[in-house]
Amino acid sequence: MSVSNYASGSRAPTVSICALNVARSLAGDESAWRAPMSAIRDVTVRLAREGPILITQV
């Protein structure tokens, strides 16, 4: 699954995703996934506060 699929909403609304999978997709290199995690967490929290997503596990 590409990052564009995550962003475009091509997944069913009831399907969950893991921030780690998003980071791995963004990094492109399996060893570089940690770098974007902080930004992904920040965006996730912002989106949860705005309402379009629900965080179910911390």
N, CA, C and O atoms as a Tripos MOL2 file, in Angstrom:
@<TRIPOS>MOLECULE
protein
  232   231    58     0     0
PROTEIN
NO_CHARGES

@<TRIPOS>ATOM
      1 N           0.8600   -1.1780    0.0000 N.3       1 MET1
      2 CA          0.0000    0.0000    0.0000 C.3       1 MET1
      3 C           0.8950    1.2260    0.0000 C.2       1 MET1
      4 O           1.8360    1.3160    0.7890 O.2       1 MET1
      5 N           0.6080    2.1520   -0.8690 N.am      2 SER2
      6 CA          1.4110    3.3650   -0.9490 C.3       2 SER2
      7 C           0.8650    4.4360   -0.0100 C.2       2 SER2
      8 O          -0.2730    4.3540    0.4520 O.2       2 SER2
      9 N           1.6870    5.4310    0.2610 N.am      3 VAL3
     10 CA          1.2490    6.5460    1.1040 C.3       3 VAL3
     11 C           0.0710    7.2550    0.4680 C.2       3 VAL3
     12 O          -0.8260    7.7210    1.1720 O.2       3 VAL3
     13 N           0.0600    7.3440   -0.8540 N.am      4 SER4
     14 CA         -1.0620    8.0190   -1.5130 C.3       4 SER4
     15 C          -2.3730    7.3110   -1.2200 C.2       4 SER4
     16 O          -3.4170    7.9600   -1.1450 O.2       4 SER4
     17 N          -2.3460    6.0020   -1.0530 N.am      5 ASN5
     18 CA         -3.5640    5.2770   -0.6910 C.3       5 ASN5
     19 C          -4.0240    5.6470    0.7110 C.2       5 ASN5
     20 O          -5.2240    5.7630    0.9620 O.2       5 ASN5
     21 N          -3.0780    5.8320    1.6240 N.am      6 TYR6
     22 CA         -3.4390    6.2790    2.9650 C.3       6 TYR6
     23 C          -4.0780    7.6610    2.9010 C.2       6 TYR6
     24 O          -5.1240    7.9000    3.5060 O.2       6 TYR6
     25 N          -3.4410    8.5710    2.1630 N.am      7 ALA7
     26 CA         -3.8850    9.9610    2.1140 C.3       7 ALA7
     27 C          -5.1630   10.1370    1.3230 C.2       7 ALA7
     28 O          -5.9720   11.0050    1.6510 O.2       7 ALA7
     29 N          -5.3650    9.3360    0.2910 N.am      8 SER8
     30 CA         -6.5120    9.5380   -0.5870 C.3       8 SER8
     31 C          -7.8020    8.9780   -0.0240 C.2       8 SER8
     32 O          -8.8830    9.2420   -0.5510 O.2       8 SER8
     33 N          -7.6930    8.2120    1.0380 N.am      9 GLY9
     34 CA         -8.9050    7.6320    1.6120 C.3       9 GLY9
     35 C          -9.3850    6.4140    0.8600 C.2       9 GLY9
     36 O         -10.5630    6.0690    0.9440 O.2       9 GLY9
     37 N          -8.5030    5.7470    0.1210 N.am     10 SER10
     38 CA         -8.9230    4.5920   -0.6540 C.3      10 SER10
     39 C          -9.1680    3.3690    0.2210 C.2      10 SER10
     40 O          -9.6700    2.3500   -0.2530 O.2      10 SER10
     41 N          -8.8160    3.4700    1.4840 N.am     11 ARG11
     42 CA         -9.1190    2.3900    2.4210 C.3      11 ARG11
     43 C         -10.5030    2.6210    3.0090 C.2      11 ARG11
     44 O         -10.9670    3.7580    3.1040 O.2      11 ARG11
     45 N         -11.1450    1.5530    3.3950 N.am     12 ALA12
     46 CA        -12.4710    1.6690    4.0030 C.3      12 ALA12
     47 C         -12.3740    2.4840    5.2910 C.2      12 ALA12
     48 O         -11.3720    2.3940    6.0000 O.2      12 ALA12
     49 N         -13.3900    3.2710    5.6020 N.am     13 PRO13
     50 CA        -13.3660    4.1120    6.8060 C.3      13 PRO13
     51 C         -13.2110    3.3260    8.1040 C.2      13 PRO13
     52 O         -12.7580    3.8770    9.1070 O.2      13 PRO13
     53 N         -13.5770    2.0600    8.0990 N.am     14 THR14
     54 CA        -13.4960    1.2540    9.3100 C.3      14 THR14
     55 C         -12.1720    0.5240    9.4620 C.2      14 THR14
     56 O         -11.9630   -0.1710   10.4560 O.2      14 THR14
     57 N         -11.2820    0.6700    8.5020 N.am     15 VAL15
     58 CA         -9.9920   -0.0230    8.5310 C.3      15 VAL15
     59 C          -8.9650    0.8340    9.2450 C.2      15 VAL15
     60 O          -8.8730    2.0400    9.0160 O.2      15 VAL15
     61 N          -8.1970    0.1960   10.1120 N.am     16 SER16
     62 CA         -7.1680    0.9350   10.8320 C.3      16 SER16
     63 C          -5.8230    0.8290   10.1200 C.2      16 SER16
     64 O          -5.5810   -0.0870    9.3350 O.2      16 SER16
     65 N          -4.9650    1.7850   10.4160 N.am     17 ILE17
     66 CA         -3.5960    1.7420    9.9260 C.3      17 ILE17
     67 C          -2.6690    2.0320   11.0900 C.2      17 ILE17
     68 O          -3.0720    2.6220   12.0920 O.2      17 ILE17
     69 N          -1.4540    1.6200   10.9500 N.am     18 CYS18
     70 CA         -0.4450    1.8210   11.9710 C.3      18 CYS18
     71 C           0.5000    2.9290   11.5280 C.2      18 CYS18
     72 O           0.9070    2.9760   10.3670 O.2      18 CYS18
     73 N           0.8470    3.8100   12.4410 N.am     19 ALA19
     74 CA          1.7720    4.9000   12.1230 C.3      19 ALA19
     75 C           3.1030    4.3560   11.5990 C.2      19 ALA19
     76 O           3.7390    4.9840   10.7520 O.2      19 ALA19
     77 N           3.5150    3.2160   12.0890 N.am     20 LEU20
     78 CA          4.7560    2.5980   11.6250 C.3      20 LEU20
     79 C           4.6770    2.2600   10.1370 C.2      20 LEU20
     80 O           5.6540    2.4480    9.4120 O.2      20 LEU20
     81 N           3.5290    1.7630    9.6730 N.am     21 ASN21
     82 CA          3.3680    1.4560    8.2530 C.3      21 ASN21
     83 C           3.4300    2.7190    7.4100 C.2      21 ASN21
     84 O           3.9950    2.7090    6.3160 O.2      21 ASN21
     85 N           2.8560    3.8020    7.9070 N.am     22 VAL22
     86 CA          2.9360    5.0740    7.1960 C.3      22 VAL22
     87 C           4.3820    5.5340    7.1220 C.2      22 VAL22
     88 O           4.8470    5.9610    6.0650 O.2      22 VAL22
     89 N           5.0980    5.4490    8.2420 N.am     23 ALA23
     90 CA          6.5050    5.8640    8.2810 C.3      23 ALA23
     91 C           7.3470    5.0400    7.3150 C.2      23 ALA23
     92 O           8.1910    5.5850    6.6040 O.2      23 ALA23
     93 N           7.1250    3.7560    7.2880 N.am     24 ARG24
     94 CA          7.8800    2.9050    6.3610 C.3      24 ARG24
     95 C           7.5830    3.2640    4.9140 C.2      24 ARG24
     96 O           8.4850    3.2530    4.0760 O.2      24 ARG24
     97 N           6.3430    3.5780    4.6140 N.am     25 SER25
     98 CA          5.9920    3.9760    3.2580 C.3      25 SER25
     99 C           6.6400    5.3030    2.8790 C.2      25 SER25
    100 O           7.1230    5.4710    1.7590 O.2      25 SER25
    101 N           6.6460    6.2370    3.8150 N.am     26 LEU26
    102 CA          7.2550    7.5380    3.5480 C.3      26 LEU26
    103 C           8.7670    7.4440    3.4100 C.2      26 LEU26
    104 O           9.3540    8.1010    2.5500 O.2      26 LEU26
    105 N           9.3950    6.6400    4.2400 N.am     27 ALA27
    106 CA         10.8580    6.5520    4.2550 C.3      27 ALA27
    107 C          11.3920    5.8770    3.0000 C.2      27 ALA27
    108 O          12.4560    6.2450    2.5010 O.2      27 ALA27
    109 N          10.6710    4.9070    2.4940 N.am     28 GLY28
    110 CA         11.1260    4.2060    1.3050 C.3      28 GLY28
    111 C          12.2500    3.2230    1.5810 C.2      28 GLY28
    112 O          12.3850    2.2240    0.8750 O.2      28 GLY28
    113 N          13.0470    3.4890    2.5840 N.am     29 ASP29
    114 CA         14.1590    2.6270    2.9690 C.3      29 ASP29
    115 C          13.8270    2.0490    4.3390 C.2      29 ASP29
    116 O          13.5640    2.7940    5.2830 O.2      29 ASP29
    117 N          13.8390    0.7580    4.4450 N.am     30 GLU30
    118 CA         13.4460    0.0890    5.6920 C.3      30 GLU30
    119 C          14.2230    0.6030    6.9010 C.2      30 GLU30
    120 O          13.6910    0.5980    8.0120 O.2      30 GLU30
    121 N          15.4430    1.0360    6.7200 N.am     31 SER31
    122 CA         16.2430    1.4790    7.8490 C.3      31 SER31
    123 C          15.9960    2.9440    8.2210 C.2      31 SER31
    124 O          16.5000    3.4080    9.2430 O.2      31 SER31
    125 N          15.2350    3.6730    7.4110 N.am     32 ALA32
    126 CA         15.0450    5.1130    7.6350 C.3      32 ALA32
    127 C          13.6620    5.4700    8.1630 C.2      32 ALA32
    128 O          13.3130    6.6500    8.1870 O.2      32 ALA32
    129 N          12.8760    4.5110    8.5800 N.am     33 TRP33
    130 CA         11.4960    4.7810    8.9760 C.3      33 TRP33
    131 C          11.3750    5.5790   10.2660 C.2      33 TRP33
    132 O          10.3520    6.2280   10.4850 O.2      33 TRP33
    133 N          12.3820    5.5500   11.1220 N.am     34 ARG34
    134 CA         12.2820    6.2630   12.4010 C.3      34 ARG34
    135 C          12.2650    7.7800   12.2310 C.2      34 ARG34
    136 O          11.6450    8.4880   13.0250 O.2      34 ARG34
    137 N          12.9340    8.2730   11.2150 N.am     35 ALA35
    138 CA         13.0480    9.7290   11.0140 C.3      35 ALA35
    139 C          11.6970   10.4370   10.9140 C.2      35 ALA35
    140 O          11.5320   11.4810   11.5440 O.2      35 ALA35
    141 N          10.7260    9.9290   10.1580 N.am     36 PRO36
    142 CA          9.4500   10.6500   10.0570 C.3      36 PRO36
    143 C           8.4480   10.3730   11.1760 C.2      36 PRO36
    144 O           7.3660   10.9590   11.1760 O.2      36 PRO36
    145 N           8.7740    9.4990   12.1280 N.am     37 MET37
    146 CA          7.7960    9.1210   13.1530 C.3      37 MET37
    147 C           7.2940   10.2910   13.9900 C.2      37 MET37
    148 O           6.1000   10.3600   14.2800 O.2      37 MET37
    149 N           8.1530   11.1960   14.3790 N.am     38 SER38
    150 CA          7.7270   12.3340   15.1940 C.3      38 SER38
    151 C           6.7000   13.1840   14.4500 C.2      38 SER38
    152 O           5.6750   13.5690   15.0130 O.2      38 SER38
    153 N           6.9800   13.4700   13.1960 N.am     39 ALA39
    154 CA          6.0450   14.2680   12.3910 C.3      39 ALA39
    155 C           4.7320   13.5210   12.1790 C.2      39 ALA39
    156 O           3.6620   14.1300   12.2050 O.2      39 ALA39
    157 N           4.8050   12.2200   11.9730 N.am     40 ILE40
    158 CA          3.5870   11.4210   11.7870 C.3      40 ILE40
    159 C           2.7460   11.4360   13.0570 C.2      40 ILE40
    160 O           1.5240   11.5620   12.9890 O.2      40 ILE40
    161 N           3.3820   11.3110   14.2010 N.am     41 ARG41
    162 CA          2.6370   11.3830   15.4680 C.3      41 ARG41
    163 C           1.9790   12.7540   15.6450 C.2      41 ARG41
    164 O           0.8290   12.8410   16.0760 O.2      41 ARG41
    165 N           2.7030   13.8160   15.3140 N.am     42 ASP42
    166 CA          2.1430   15.1660   15.4340 C.3      42 ASP42
    167 C           0.9050   15.3330   14.5550 C.2      42 ASP42
    168 O          -0.1110   15.8660   15.0000 O.2      42 ASP42
    169 N           0.9940   14.8800   13.3240 N.am     43 VAL43
    170 CA         -0.1400   14.9870   12.3970 C.3      43 VAL43
    171 C          -1.3000   14.1180   12.8830 C.2      43 VAL43
    172 O          -2.4600   14.5220   12.8020 O.2      43 VAL43
    173 N          -0.9850   12.9400   13.3810 N.am     44 THR44
    174 CA         -2.0310   12.0420   13.8810 C.3      44 THR44
    175 C          -2.8040   12.6730   15.0340 C.2      44 THR44
    176 O          -4.0330   12.6170   15.0660 O.2      44 THR44
    177 N          -2.0920   13.2640   15.9660 N.am     45 VAL45
    178 CA         -2.7510   13.9150   17.1080 C.3      45 VAL45
    179 C          -3.5990   15.0940   16.6250 C.2      45 VAL45
    180 O          -4.7200   15.2840   17.0970 O.2      45 VAL45
    181 N          -3.0740   15.8790   15.6940 N.am     46 ARG46
    182 CA         -3.8330   17.0200   15.1670 C.3      46 ARG46
    183 C          -5.1190   16.5410   14.4970 C.2      46 ARG46
    184 O          -6.1900   17.1010   14.7330 O.2      46 ARG46
    185 N          -5.0150   15.5110   13.6650 N.am     47 LEU47
    186 CA         -6.1990   14.9890   12.9820 C.3      47 LEU47
    187 C          -7.2090   14.4100   13.9720 C.2      47 LEU47
    188 O          -8.4160   14.5510   13.7770 O.2      47 LEU47
    189 N          -6.7320   13.7700   15.0160 N.am     48 ALA48
    190 CA         -7.6440   13.2240   16.0280 C.3      48 ALA48
    191 C          -8.3840   14.3440   16.7430 C.2      48 ALA48
    192 O          -9.5720   14.2190   17.0390 O.2      48 ALA48
    193 N          -7.6850   15.4370   17.0190 N.am     49 ARG49
    194 CA         -8.3390   16.5810   17.6730 C.3      49 ARG49
    195 C          -9.3710   17.2340   16.7710 C.2      49 ARG49
    196 O         -10.3930   17.7290   17.2460 O.2      49 ARG49
    197 N          -9.1040   17.2360   15.4610 N.am     50 GLU50
    198 CA        -10.0280   17.8270   14.4910 C.3      50 GLU50
    199 C         -11.1930   16.9170   14.1590 C.2      50 GLU50
    200 O         -12.2170   17.3830   13.6600 O.2      50 GLU50
    201 N         -11.0570   15.6270   14.4270 N.am     51 GLY51
    202 CA        -12.1680   14.7120   14.2640 C.3      51 GLY51
    203 C         -12.1380   13.7070   13.1480 C.2      51 GLY51
    204 O         -12.8990   12.7420   13.2240 O.2      51 GLY51
    205 N         -11.3090   13.8440   12.0910 N.am     52 PRO52
    206 CA        -11.4210   12.8710   11.0160 C.3      52 PRO52
    207 C         -10.8570   11.4890   11.3270 C.2      52 PRO52
    208 O         -11.1320   10.5360   10.5980 O.2      52 PRO52
    209 N         -10.0740   11.3640   12.3960 N.am     53 ILE53
    210 CA         -9.5490   10.0410   12.7410 C.3      53 ILE53
    211 C          -9.7550    9.7940   14.2360 C.2      53 ILE53
    212 O         -10.0020   10.7170   15.0130 O.2      53 ILE53
    213 N          -9.6480    8.5510   14.6030 N.am     54 LEU54
    214 CA         -9.7670    8.1350   15.9890 C.3      54 LEU54
    215 C          -8.5260    7.3190   16.3430 C.2      54 LEU54
    216 O          -8.2160    6.3360   15.6710 O.2      54 LEU54
    217 N          -7.8270    7.7200   17.3810 N.am     55 ILE55
    218 CA         -6.6740    6.9680   17.8540 C.3      55 ILE55
    219 C          -7.1930    5.9050   18.8070 C.2      55 ILE55
    220 O          -7.8270    6.2200   19.8140 O.2      55 ILE55
    221 N          -6.9200    4.6310   18.4830 N.am     56 THR56
    222 CA         -7.4370    3.5510   19.3050 C.3      56 THR56
    223 C          -6.3620    2.8630   20.1250 C.2      56 THR56
    224 O          -6.6770    2.0760   21.0180 O.2      56 THR56
    225 N          -5.1040    3.1430   19.8410 N.am     57 GLN57
    226 CA         -4.0130    2.5360   20.5840 C.3      57 GLN57
    227 C          -2.8480    3.5250   20.6410 C.2      57 GLN57
    228 O          -2.5140    4.1670   19.6450 O.2      57 GLN57
    229 N          -2.2450    3.6350   21.8060 N.am     58 VAL58
    230 CA         -1.1230    4.5600   21.9760 C.3      58 VAL58
    231 C           0.1420    3.7710   22.1730 C.2      58 VAL58
    232 O           1.2140    4.3540   22.3360 O.2      58 VAL58
@<TRIPOS>BOND
     1     1     2 1
     2     2     3 1
     3     3     4 2
     4     3     5 am
     5     5     6 1
     6     6     7 1
     7     7     8 2
     8     7     9 am
     9     9    10 1
    10    10    11 1
    11    11    12 2
    12    11    13 am
    13    13    14 1
    14    14    15 1
    15    15    16 2
    16    15    17 am
    17    17    18 1
    18    18    19 1
    19    19    20 2
    20    19    21 am
    21    21    22 1
    22    22    23 1
    23    23    24 2
    24    23    25 am
    25    25    26 1
    26    26    27 1
    27    27    28 2
    28    27    29 am
    29    29    30 1
    30    30    31 1
    31    31    32 2
    32    31    33 am
    33    33    34 1
    34    34    35 1
    35    35    36 2
    36    35    37 am
    37    37    38 1
    38    38    39 1
    39    39    40 2
    40    39    41 am
    41    41    42 1
    42    42    43 1
    43    43    44 2
    44    43    45 am
    45    45    46 1
    46    46    47 1
    47    47    48 2
    48    47    49 am
    49    49    50 1
    50    50    51 1
    51    51    52 2
    52    51    53 am
    53    53    54 1
    54    54    55 1
    55    55    56 2
    56    55    57 am
    57    57    58 1
    58    58    59 1
    59    59    60 2
    60    59    61 am
    61    61    62 1
    62    62    63 1
    63    63    64 2
    64    63    65 am
    65    65    66 1
    66    66    67 1
    67    67    68 2
    68    67    69 am
    69    69    70 1
    70    70    71 1
    71    71    72 2
    72    71    73 am
    73    73    74 1
    74    74    75 1
    75    75    76 2
    76    75    77 am
    77    77    78 1
    78    78    79 1
    79    79    80 2
    80    79    81 am
    81    81    82 1
    82    82    83 1
    83    83    84 2
    84    83    85 am
    85    85    86 1
    86    86    87 1
    87    87    88 2
    88    87    89 am
    89    89    90 1
    90    90    91 1
    91    91    92 2
    92    91    93 am
    93    93    94 1
    94    94    95 1
    95    95    96 2
    96    95    97 am
    97    97    98 1
    98    98    99 1
    99    99   100 2
   100    99   101 am
   101   101   102 1
   102   102   103 1
   103   103   104 2
   104   103   105 am
   105   105   106 1
   106   106   107 1
   107   107   108 2
   108   107   109 am
   109   109   110 1
   110   110   111 1
   111   111   112 2
   112   111   113 am
   113   113   114 1
   114   114   115 1
   115   115   116 2
   116   115   117 am
   117   117   118 1
   118   118   119 1
   119   119   120 2
   120   119   121 am
   121   121   122 1
   122   122   123 1
   123   123   124 2
   124   123   125 am
   125   125   126 1
   126   126   127 1
   127   127   128 2
   128   127   129 am
   129   129   130 1
   130   130   131 1
   131   131   132 2
   132   131   133 am
   133   133   134 1
   134   134   135 1
   135   135   136 2
   136   135   137 am
   137   137   138 1
   138   138   139 1
   139   139   140 2
   140   139   141 am
   141   141   142 1
   142   142   143 1
   143   143   144 2
   144   143   145 am
   145   145   146 1
   146   146   147 1
   147   147   148 2
   148   147   149 am
   149   149   150 1
   150   150   151 1
   151   151   152 2
   152   151   153 am
   153   153   154 1
   154   154   155 1
   155   155   156 2
   156   155   157 am
   157   157   158 1
   158   158   159 1
   159   159   160 2
   160   159   161 am
   161   161   162 1
   162   162   163 1
   163   163   164 2
   164   163   165 am
   165   165   166 1
   166   166   167 1
   167   167   168 2
   168   167   169 am
   169   169   170 1
   170   170   171 1
   171   171   172 2
   172   171   173 am
   173   173   174 1
   174   174   175 1
   175   175   176 2
   176   175   177 am
   177   177   178 1
   178   178   179 1
   179   179   180 2
   180   179   181 am
   181   181   182 1
   182   182   183 1
   183   183   184 2
   184   183   185 am
   185   185   186 1
   186   186   187 1
   187   187   188 2
   188   187   189 am
   189   189   190 1
   190   190   191 1
   191   191   192 2
   192   191   193 am
   193   193   194 1
   194   194   195 1
   195   195   196 2
   196   195   197 am
   197   197   198 1
   198   198   199 1
   199   199   200 2
   200   199   201 am
   201   201   202 1
   202   202   203 1
   203   203   204 2
   204   203   205 am
   205   205   206 1
   206   206   207 1
   207   207   208 2
   208   207   209 am
   209   209   210 1
   210   210   211 1
   211   211   212 2
   212   211   213 am
   213   213   214 1
   214   214   215 1
   215   215   216 2
   216   215   217 am
   217   217   218 1
   218   218   219 1
   219   219   220 2
   220   219   221 am
   221   221   222 1
   222   222   223 1
   223   223   224 2
   224   223   225 am
   225   225   226 1
   226   226   227 1
   227   227   228 2
   228   227   229 am
   229   229   230 1
   230   230   231 1
   231   231   232 2
@<TRIPOS>SUBSTRUCTURE
     1 MET1         2 RESIDUE 1 A MET
     2 SER2         6 RESIDUE 1 A SER
     3 VAL3        10 RESIDUE 1 A VAL
     4 SER4        14 RESIDUE 1 A SER
     5 ASN5        18 RESIDUE 1 A ASN
     6 TYR6        22 RESIDUE 1 A TYR
     7 ALA7        26 RESIDUE 1 A ALA
     8 SER8        30 RESIDUE 1 A SER
     9 GLY9        34 RESIDUE 1 A GLY
    10 SER10       38 RESIDUE 1 A SER
    11 ARG11       42 RESIDUE 1 A ARG
    12 ALA12       46 RESIDUE 1 A ALA
    13 PRO13       50 RESIDUE 1 A PRO
    14 THR14       54 RESIDUE 1 A THR
    15 VAL15       58 RESIDUE 1 A VAL
    16 SER16       62 RESIDUE 1 A SER
    17 ILE17       66 RESIDUE 1 A ILE
    18 CYS18       70 RESIDUE 1 A CYS
    19 ALA19       74 RESIDUE 1 A ALA
    20 LEU20       78 RESIDUE 1 A LEU
    21 ASN21       82 RESIDUE 1 A ASN
    22 VAL22       86 RESIDUE 1 A VAL
    23 ALA23       90 RESIDUE 1 A ALA
    24 ARG24       94 RESIDUE 1 A ARG
    25 SER25       98 RESIDUE 1 A SER
    26 LEU26      102 RESIDUE 1 A LEU
    27 ALA27      106 RESIDUE 1 A ALA
    28 GLY28      110 RESIDUE 1 A GLY
    29 ASP29      114 RESIDUE 1 A ASP
    30 GLU30      118 RESIDUE 1 A GLU
    31 SER31      122 RESIDUE 1 A SER
    32 ALA32      126 RESIDUE 1 A ALA
    33 TRP33      130 RESIDUE 1 A TRP
    34 ARG34      134 RESIDUE 1 A ARG
    35 ALA35      138 RESIDUE 1 A ALA
    36 PRO36      142 RESIDUE 1 A PRO
    37 MET37      146 RESIDUE 1 A MET
    38 SER38      150 RESIDUE 1 A SER
    39 ALA39      154 RESIDUE 1 A ALA
    40 ILE40      158 RESIDUE 1 A ILE
    41 ARG41      162 RESIDUE 1 A ARG
    42 ASP42      166 RESIDUE 1 A ASP
    43 VAL43      170 RESIDUE 1 A VAL
    44 THR44      174 RESIDUE 1 A THR
    45 VAL45      178 RESIDUE 1 A VAL
    46 ARG46      182 RESIDUE 1 A ARG
    47 LEU47      186 RESIDUE 1 A LEU
    48 ALA48      190 RESIDUE 1 A ALA
    49 ARG49      194 RESIDUE 1 A ARG
    50 GLU50      198 RESIDUE 1 A GLU
    51 GLY51      202 RESIDUE 1 A GLY
    52 PRO52      206 RESIDUE 1 A PRO
    53 ILE53      210 RESIDUE 1 A ILE
    54 LEU54      214 RESIDUE 1 A LEU
    55 ILE55      218 RESIDUE 1 A ILE
    56 THR56      222 RESIDUE 1 A THR
    57 GLN57      226 RESIDUE 1 A GLN
    58 VAL58      230 RESIDUE 1 A VAL
